[in-house]
Amino acid sequence: MADFVQKTVNKTAVRDLAVPIADVTSFDNLIETIIDDNPFGCVGYTGSDGVPVAAVVRNREHYTAKVDFIDGEGKRVGNVSLQSPSITAFNANAAEALANATLAAAMGGDAERNFAGETYYCQLKCHDPSGDDYYVTFTRKTVRISSYQDDAIRTAVETWADAVPALA
């Protein structure tokens, strides 16, 4: 029988944040800064379909708004989670749930946004000058580097993150 032979070593590293990223605007500003400033030294390339691909792109993202329903005694009687594919949809869906009187009546309480319970997720695809693709994934509480081979990639991301106060 033939054996499997390892061809590459893909690594993952995670940084747990001491304080969650405050809000979706701060989160989005952080992501946009990375895309605009390219602090990891990534390079653009041409895909197999002949279309140019930027050095850093949003690969996957989703945002979850939380709305609690509070009764007259201050007790939470229900909640809804609204996972959305974009920040625009996230804000619109949260506003819709907050304004939905029929839903509030069915839940038996007033709708209140639970900002602390909300989650954000954005995975960036980065193209290293070596030709390797790797991912930097942000949540409110972590930063994860995955599918990298060269430790210089981790070092570059870590050096950048060390200089960003929100990522301490």
Salt bridges, closest charged atoms under 4 A:
ASP28 OD1 - ARG58 NH2 2.61
GLU32 OE2 - ARG58 NH2 2.76
GLU61 OE1 - ARG58 NH1 2.69
ASP68 OD1 - ARG76 NH1 3.74
GLU118 OE2 - ARG113 NE 2.45
ASP133 OD2 - LYS125 NZ 3.80
ASP133 OD1 - HIS127 ND1 2.55
ASP151 OD1 - LYS11 NZ 2.86
ASP151 OD1 - ARG154 NH1 3.51
ASP162 OD1 - ARG15 NH2 2.41
